[in-house]
Amino acid sequence: MLSDQQIQDLDQPLLSEHQLRFSYLADMLARRSLDAQDIIRQLIDFQVAIPSWALGTGGTRFGRYPSGGEPRSLEEKIGDVALLNRLNRSSNSISLHIPWDIPRDIPALQQQLQAEGLTIDSMNSNTFQDQKDQASSYKFGSLSHTEEGVRQQAIQHNIECVEYGKQLGAKIHTVWLADGSNFPGQQHLRRAYQRTAESLASIYEAMPSDMTMLIEYKPYEPHFYSMVIPDWGTSYSLCQYLGENAQVLVDLGHHLPNTNIEQIVGRLLHFGRLGGFHFNGSMYGDDDLTTGSIKPYQLFLIFNELVDGAQDTAVTNPAVAYMIDASHNTKDPLEDLLQSVESILGAYAKALLVDRATLQEAQQNNDVVRAEEILRDAFLTDVRPLVAEAYRQGGGALNPIAAYRAGKIREQLIQQRGKFSLSTGL
């Protein structure tokens, strides 16, 4: 839909101004003993997975407003992710949700993924809603349910996801539970936790030795009195119970208002249990807004911890899996995803600018103002030329959203798939 030559042609009118801005920034960084090209290489290497459920418009509790041209099959979703990756070269993997996107023809999917230069990085189970013809309901829980038959149904579903993952080469299995209660006394809190731990152990035992289980937490919603896994500590304790291939997954929207997420990141890095991120923006709760649209400084502070941990030889945390998890209610989903990736790369680039040695010295001397100013200086630096240059050197477009619009991609998708096509998932 957009060839490499077309992308280069779309870049041509933007090159002169970009080179001016990039040269100025590279020179300023050099004066601070920072190598712009080294930062660009790290930006090019950084990849963010695209979830299969986020390629169409998301719904609210009140309705859904399709944008037209939404992917109607897993094959078309792979095509959309390939388009995103062609534009920014930073989204070369897909996070697959079952049963919204059950793979039917594995060899054909493998061939399509290889042709597009994509991989399936993770599988995500769904026990937070009942499916058609499902034998037992998850109304009162899944992996924590009081009835063994319901728990076994949920366990088997997760094992099926693991099997799909093995066939598609995915190395991650993600579990998010909606299990909880709405009223005091409804659920025995300790026994619900123990049943969940035992159920997760059954799934963990079915995983191959090279697969990691990510356990996600959430303080509320859909239940508002208690959630079985409400916080990072509960997730961490379950990981400790299961083994070294279990890690905590941090969703930026799954926290109470004003939670210090960067501190959670630092703690998990210290414990070697930070497995992955679901990126989105949050104003009030699990809003699933565009990443960086609401709290860009917090996003930078999170990456500050990630970079600090990556550069600290004492930290033994395994590689972290990054994925976007958003609901696009009012935006073109593909534009929203391009915005999110750019915000993530920008926050990462700013964190790479932090003078770690000087910051550590200020912290050691309890120089509060100096330490804060070091972070503020990095955050307030306009790193957009660095991100654009990373796009360009990686083979993408200088301005992915501008290229997307200039290429009239949404119009082409509507022409191919129809104005009222609906995507599975959110």
KOLBA-256810 format. One record per residue (C-alpha): residue in one letter; x, y, z. Coordinates in pm, whole numbers, plus 50000, padded with zeros to 5 digits. Layout:
<sites>
AXYZ;...
</sites>
This chain:
<sites>
M500005000050000;L503025022450058;S506255012149888;D509695022050012;Q510015045049712;Q506715062149791;I507875067850148;Q511115083250023;D509145105549785;L506885116950071;D509975124150283;Q511675145650020;P509875178850096;L510565173850470;L514275165750447;S515725200850442;E514025212750761;H514605179050930;Q518345179950858;L518555215350995;R516795205751319;F518675173151355;S522085189051296;Y521385215351560;L520285189351817;A523205166051737;D525625194951789;M524025204652120;L524205168652240;A527845165952134;R528615195852357;R527275174452643;S529415144652533;L526375126352397;D526575107952066;A523365113451867;Q524095083551646;D524455060651946;I521035071752071;I519555066351724;R520885030851713;Q519155023352043;L515915038751916;I516055017351602;D516564986051813;F513574994352035;Q510424976251919;V506854979252049;A504354951351981;I500964960051833;P497964941451982;S495674924051735;W492614938551912;A493654974951871;L493534977651493;G489854986751492;T487895012851683;G487335004052046;G483975005152215;T482695023552518;R479935012852754;F477595032952533;G478515023452181;R481085020151907;Y481815042751612;P483635022951340;S486035042751123;G485565020950816;G488124998550653;E488704978950973;P490484945350940;R487994916750919;S490404888150977;L493704880051141;E495344880850800;E494144916550743;K495314926251091;I498784913351008;G498624934850695;D497784965650902;V500654959451144;A502984955050846;L501824989150723;L502515005151061;N505954989251072;R506695000850719;L505995036350832;N507995036451158;R510115004451156;S509445002051530;S506504977851542;N507724944551408;S505704921551634;I502074913651716;S500424904852045;L497624880151969;H494384877252166;I492464844552188;P489604838052113;W489194871351931;D491854861251678;I492174823651667;P494774813651406;R493174789851155;D495844782750893;I499144782551083;P501454775750783;A499814803750581;L500104827850874;Q503744818750923;Q504374825450556;Q502594859150570;L504474869450885;Q507814860250731;A507024879050411;E506114910150611;G509094907350847;L506844903351151;T506644879751448;I504024869851705;D505624879152035;S502854870652282;M499554852952334;N496794867352552;S494014846652706;N490464858852767;T488514846753068;F486984880653140;Q483904874452926;D481794844452830;Q482094831952473;K479384817052254;D478654780552339;Q480904782352646;A479974754352886;S480414773653213;S480144810653292;Y482914832753435;K480374855253607;F481804845953948;G485384840253844;S487574819153619;L490914807153756;S489684815654107;H486174801354074;T484784780554360;E483794752654117;E486604730853990;G484904725753654;V484934762953582;R488574765653684;Q489494736553458;Q487704753053166;A489724784953221;I492944765253261;Q492314746352938;H491644778652751;N495004792152865;I496744759852767;E495174762652421;C496654797752397;V500034783452493;E499714757452218;Y498884783951958;G501884803352081;K504184773452039;Q503014769051679;L503494805851598;G506814810351779;A505484832852057;K507654833252368;I505184850652603;H501834840352750;T499934868752919;V497264863553183;W494914890853300;L492114880953535;A488834899353581;D488184877453886;G487034895454199;S483954905454396;N481584934854426;F480344930654784;P481874922955124;G481534886355212;Q480904876054852;Q484294859454818;H486714843155061;L489734864954987;R492494840855090;R490964810254925;A490324828954601;Y494034837654589;Q495074801754658;R492764787654390;T494224812854144;A497794803154234;E497024766254183;S495294772953851;L498214793853727;A500584765953829;S498704741753601;I499104765853309;Y502744772553395;E503524735253390;A502064732653038;M504354760052903;P507584751452719;S510794760052902;D511514789852674;M508134806652728;T507464833652990;M504174839253171;L503304875753233;I500824881853516;E498924914653496;Y497294932653787;K494454957653821;P493054974754134;Y489434976554019;E487114970053722;P485154949953644;H484824943754018;F484814972454265;Y485134956754610;S488044933254546;M490174920354262;V492044887554303;I495204903354157;P494834940254251;D498454951754266;W502034944954170;G502784928454504;T500134901854449;S501384895954096;Y504954893954227;S503974868654495;L502334846754230;C505464848654016;Q507544837854316;Y505154808754368;L505344797454003;G509034800153915;E511634820253725;N509654820553398;A506834840653556;Q507084878653546;V504954908753639;L503234928453362;V502664965653424;D499714982053247;L500005019953279;G496215022953316;H495924996753589;H496685018653888;L494825040354130;P495065077854050;N498485093354117;T500195060054183;N503985062654160;I504375038153871;E508055045953821;Q508765034154174;I506965001554100;V509164997753793;G512275003454002;R511184977854262;L510424951254002;L513734957153827;H515464952954162;F513684919754212;G514324908753853;R510584903953798;L509644931053544;G508404911753244;G506434935753030;F504504967852973;H501104976052831;F501395012252721;N498445036252719;G497385069452866;S495285073653180;M493395103753312;Y491085087253564;G491685049653549;D491895023253280;D491075048853012;D493245032452741;L494045066052584;T496935073852350;T500265067552522;G501815099852648;S498705120552579;I497905127152946;K501015122953162;P504105126152942;Y506395134253235;Q505425102353414;L506095082553096;F509575097953085;L510175089853453;I509205053753388;F511725051753105;N514265068553328;E513995038453559;L514125014053267;V517265029753123;D518865032153464;G518204995253522;A519504985753177;Q522755004453241;D523244990253592;T525284957953584;A523864948353923;V520354945153773;T519664910253637;N516144915653505;P515434897253176;A514494915552857;V511244935052894;A508384930052646;Y506714962352532;M503214964452386;I500524990652328;D497114984352485;A494665011652392;S491085017152284;H490635040951993;N487185055252037;T487495088251851;K490695084951644;D491735065251342;P493215034251514;L496305033551294;E497035070351353;D496555065451726;L499025036451727;L501575057051532;Q501185084951789;S501675060652076;V504835045651930;E506275080351874;S505505090552234;I507175058852363;L510285064352151;G510415100852258;A510275091852627;Y512975065652573;A515195090352387;K514865116052667;A515775089852927;L518915081752726;L519985118352761;V520095117653142;D523585123153284;R523585092653512;A526935099453679;T526005135053770;L522535124253882;Q524005097554107;E526365122854257;A523515146954328;Q521475119054485;Q524415108254699;N524875144054822;N521135149054877;D521175178254634;V517455177854562;V517295207054320;R520275195954113;A518905160354083;E515505172953973;E516985197653725;I519005169753559;L515795150953490;R513895182153384;D516655191653142;A516405158052967;F512605158552966;L512365193652821;T514755185652535;D512945183552201;V514015148952083;R511645147151787;P514525151151537;L516215120951695;V513075099951664;A512515111351305;E516105103251214;A515705068851372;Y512635063651154;R514565074750846;Q517685054250912;G515555023950995;G513815026450658;G510595043150769;A509005076950708;L510295109150864;N506745117250972;P504695084850975;I501325101451036;A501895126950758;A502895098650522;Y499855078550626;R497565107650548;A499335117950229;G499075082150106;K495305082550181;I495665049050354;R492355049650540;E490525057950218;Q492195028350046;L491295005150334;I487645016350319;Q487635009949945;Q489044975049995;R487094964150305;G484014985750309;K482765014950516;F481064992850774;S483674965650826;L484174957151192;S487284944351363;T487194917451630;G488284926751981;L487644959652159;
</sites>
